[in-house]
Amino acid sequence: MTLIAIFFPSLSFLLRGKIFTAIICLILQITLIGWIPAAIWAVISLQNSRADKRNEKLIKATRAR
């Protein structure tokens, strides 16, 4: 998924169900200069999403006790 975020940033957002963000990213990605920030944005967003899921899992595990 990280490679998709680097090479196809808007597709990365689209696959995660963020349609409006994917459209904004696609507009940014249209220019060659904008493609680099779009790729960085997609990778950071992906990492934040993974961290959020991990944190939710830890919170559920501590509440179960």
PyMOL commands that place a pseudoatom at each C-alpha (Angstrom):
pseudoatom trace, name=CA, resn=MET, resi=1, chain=A, elem=C, hetatm=0, pos=[0.000, 0.000, 0.000]
pseudoatom trace, name=CA, resn=THR, resi=2, chain=A, elem=C, hetatm=0, pos=[2.941, 2.333, 0.601]
pseudoatom trace, name=CA, resn=LEU, resi=3, chain=A, elem=C, hetatm=0, pos=[4.113, 1.930, -2.998]
pseudoatom trace, name=CA, resn=ILE, resi=4, chain=A, elem=C, hetatm=0, pos=[0.636, 2.820, -4.213]
pseudoatom trace, name=CA, resn=ALA, resi=5, chain=A, elem=C, hetatm=0, pos=[0.743, 5.914, -1.998]
pseudoatom trace, name=CA, resn=ILE, resi=6, chain=A, elem=C, hetatm=0, pos=[4.061, 6.944, -3.561]
pseudoatom trace, name=CA, resn=PHE, resi=7, chain=A, elem=C, hetatm=0, pos=[3.289, 6.262, -7.227]
pseudoatom trace, name=CA, resn=PHE, resi=8, chain=A, elem=C, hetatm=0, pos=[-0.500, 6.836, -7.251]
pseudoatom trace, name=CA, resn=PRO, resi=9, chain=A, elem=C, hetatm=0, pos=[-1.310, 9.122, -4.302]
pseudoatom trace, name=CA, resn=SER, resi=10, chain=A, elem=C, hetatm=0, pos=[-4.934, 9.786, -5.236]
pseudoatom trace, name=CA, resn=LEU, resi=11, chain=A, elem=C, hetatm=0, pos=[-5.589, 6.062, -5.694]
pseudoatom trace, name=CA, resn=SER, resi=12, chain=A, elem=C, hetatm=0, pos=[-4.274, 5.452, -2.187]
pseudoatom trace, name=CA, resn=PHE, resi=13, chain=A, elem=C, hetatm=0, pos=[-6.903, 7.789, -0.734]
pseudoatom trace, name=CA, resn=LEU, resi=14, chain=A, elem=C, hetatm=0, pos=[-9.602, 6.324, -2.970]
pseudoatom trace, name=CA, resn=LEU, resi=15, chain=A, elem=C, hetatm=0, pos=[-8.862, 2.756, -1.852]
pseudoatom trace, name=CA, resn=ARG, resi=16, chain=A, elem=C, hetatm=0, pos=[-9.214, 3.820, 1.784]
pseudoatom trace, name=CA, resn=GLY, resi=17, chain=A, elem=C, hetatm=0, pos=[-12.639, 5.356, 1.112]
pseudoatom trace, name=CA, resn=LYS, resi=18, chain=A, elem=C, hetatm=0, pos=[-11.650, 9.029, 1.245]
pseudoatom trace, name=CA, resn=ILE, resi=19, chain=A, elem=C, hetatm=0, pos=[-13.250, 10.178, -2.003]
pseudoatom trace, name=CA, resn=PHE, resi=20, chain=A, elem=C, hetatm=0, pos=[-13.147, 13.953, -1.422]
pseudoatom trace, name=CA, resn=THR, resi=21, chain=A, elem=C, hetatm=0, pos=[-9.512, 13.794, -0.325]
pseudoatom trace, name=CA, resn=ALA, resi=22, chain=A, elem=C, hetatm=0, pos=[-8.688, 11.680, -3.398]
pseudoatom trace, name=CA, resn=ILE, resi=23, chain=A, elem=C, hetatm=0, pos=[-10.165, 14.352, -5.672]
pseudoatom trace, name=CA, resn=ILE, resi=24, chain=A, elem=C, hetatm=0, pos=[-8.143, 17.097, -3.981]
pseudoatom trace, name=CA, resn=CYS, resi=25, chain=A, elem=C, hetatm=0, pos=[-5.017, 14.945, -4.211]
pseudoatom trace, name=CA, resn=LEU, resi=26, chain=A, elem=C, hetatm=0, pos=[-5.676, 14.251, -7.903]
pseudoatom trace, name=CA, resn=ILE, resi=27, chain=A, elem=C, hetatm=0, pos=[-5.938, 17.978, -8.602]
pseudoatom trace, name=CA, resn=LEU, resi=28, chain=A, elem=C, hetatm=0, pos=[-2.637, 18.504, -6.782]
pseudoatom trace, name=CA, resn=GLN, resi=29, chain=A, elem=C, hetatm=0, pos=[-1.094, 15.525, -8.566]
pseudoatom trace, name=CA, resn=ILE, resi=30, chain=A, elem=C, hetatm=0, pos=[-1.901, 16.852, -12.057]
pseudoatom trace, name=CA, resn=THR, resi=31, chain=A, elem=C, hetatm=0, pos=[1.194, 19.043, -12.095]
pseudoatom trace, name=CA, resn=LEU, resi=32, chain=A, elem=C, hetatm=0, pos=[4.632, 17.500, -11.862]
pseudoatom trace, name=CA, resn=ILE, resi=33, chain=A, elem=C, hetatm=0, pos=[5.633, 19.847, -9.031]
pseudoatom trace, name=CA, resn=GLY, resi=34, chain=A, elem=C, hetatm=0, pos=[2.424, 19.026, -7.132]
pseudoatom trace, name=CA, resn=TRP, resi=35, chain=A, elem=C, hetatm=0, pos=[2.918, 15.287, -7.502]
pseudoatom trace, name=CA, resn=ILE, resi=36, chain=A, elem=C, hetatm=0, pos=[5.746, 15.200, -4.950]
pseudoatom trace, name=CA, resn=PRO, resi=37, chain=A, elem=C, hetatm=0, pos=[3.753, 16.891, -2.154]
pseudoatom trace, name=CA, resn=ALA, resi=38, chain=A, elem=C, hetatm=0, pos=[0.765, 14.694, -3.042]
pseudoatom trace, name=CA, resn=ALA, resi=39, chain=A, elem=C, hetatm=0, pos=[2.891, 11.564, -2.651]
pseudoatom trace, name=CA, resn=ILE, resi=40, chain=A, elem=C, hetatm=0, pos=[4.292, 12.775, 0.669]
pseudoatom trace, name=CA, resn=TRP, resi=41, chain=A, elem=C, hetatm=0, pos=[0.775, 13.637, 1.868]
pseudoatom trace, name=CA, resn=ALA, resi=42, chain=A, elem=C, hetatm=0, pos=[-0.515, 10.185, 0.901]
pseudoatom trace, name=CA, resn=VAL, resi=43, chain=A, elem=C, hetatm=0, pos=[2.323, 8.345, 2.676]
pseudoatom trace, name=CA, resn=ILE, resi=44, chain=A, elem=C, hetatm=0, pos=[1.961, 10.416, 5.849]
pseudoatom trace, name=CA, resn=SER, resi=45, chain=A, elem=C, hetatm=0, pos=[-1.803, 9.935, 5.823]
pseudoatom trace, name=CA, resn=LEU, resi=46, chain=A, elem=C, hetatm=0, pos=[-1.349, 6.189, 5.418]
pseudoatom trace, name=CA, resn=GLN, resi=47, chain=A, elem=C, hetatm=0, pos=[1.089, 6.027, 8.331]
pseudoatom trace, name=CA, resn=ASN, resi=48, chain=A, elem=C, hetatm=0, pos=[-1.258, 8.093, 10.526]
pseudoatom trace, name=CA, resn=SER, resi=49, chain=A, elem=C, hetatm=0, pos=[-4.137, 5.778, 9.652]
pseudoatom trace, name=CA, resn=ARG, resi=50, chain=A, elem=C, hetatm=0, pos=[-2.093, 2.746, 10.647]
pseudoatom trace, name=CA, resn=ALA, resi=51, chain=A, elem=C, hetatm=0, pos=[-1.083, 4.411, 13.923]
pseudoatom trace, name=CA, resn=ASP, resi=52, chain=A, elem=C, hetatm=0, pos=[-4.709, 5.276, 14.707]
pseudoatom trace, name=CA, resn=LYS, resi=53, chain=A, elem=C, hetatm=0, pos=[-5.786, 1.661, 14.168]
pseudoatom trace, name=CA, resn=ARG, resi=54, chain=A, elem=C, hetatm=0, pos=[-2.952, 0.438, 16.375]
pseudoatom trace, name=CA, resn=ASN, resi=55, chain=A, elem=C, hetatm=0, pos=[-3.885, 2.904, 19.128]
pseudoatom trace, name=CA, resn=GLU, resi=56, chain=A, elem=C, hetatm=0, pos=[-7.558, 1.891, 18.993]
pseudoatom trace, name=CA, resn=LYS, resi=57, chain=A, elem=C, hetatm=0, pos=[-6.536, -1.746, 19.338]
pseudoatom trace, name=CA, resn=LEU, resi=58, chain=A, elem=C, hetatm=0, pos=[-4.384, -0.928, 22.392]
pseudoatom trace, name=CA, resn=ILE, resi=59, chain=A, elem=C, hetatm=0, pos=[-7.206, 1.076, 23.991]
pseudoatom trace, name=CA, resn=LYS, resi=60, chain=A, elem=C, hetatm=0, pos=[-9.644, -1.804, 23.504]
pseudoatom trace, name=CA, resn=ALA, resi=61, chain=A, elem=C, hetatm=0, pos=[-7.121, -4.204, 25.007]
pseudoatom trace, name=CA, resn=THR, resi=62, chain=A, elem=C, hetatm=0, pos=[-6.652, -2.078, 28.127]
pseudoatom trace, name=CA, resn=ARG, resi=63, chain=A, elem=C, hetatm=0, pos=[-10.413, -1.588, 28.604]
pseudoatom trace, name=CA, resn=ALA, resi=64, chain=A, elem=C, hetatm=0, pos=[-11.032, -5.337, 28.479]
pseudoatom trace, name=CA, resn=ARG, resi=65, chain=A, elem=C, hetatm=0, pos=[-9.171, -5.815, 31.749]
for i in range(1, 65): cmd.bond("trace and resi %d" % i, "trace and resi %d" % (i + 1))
show_as sticks, trace
zoom trace
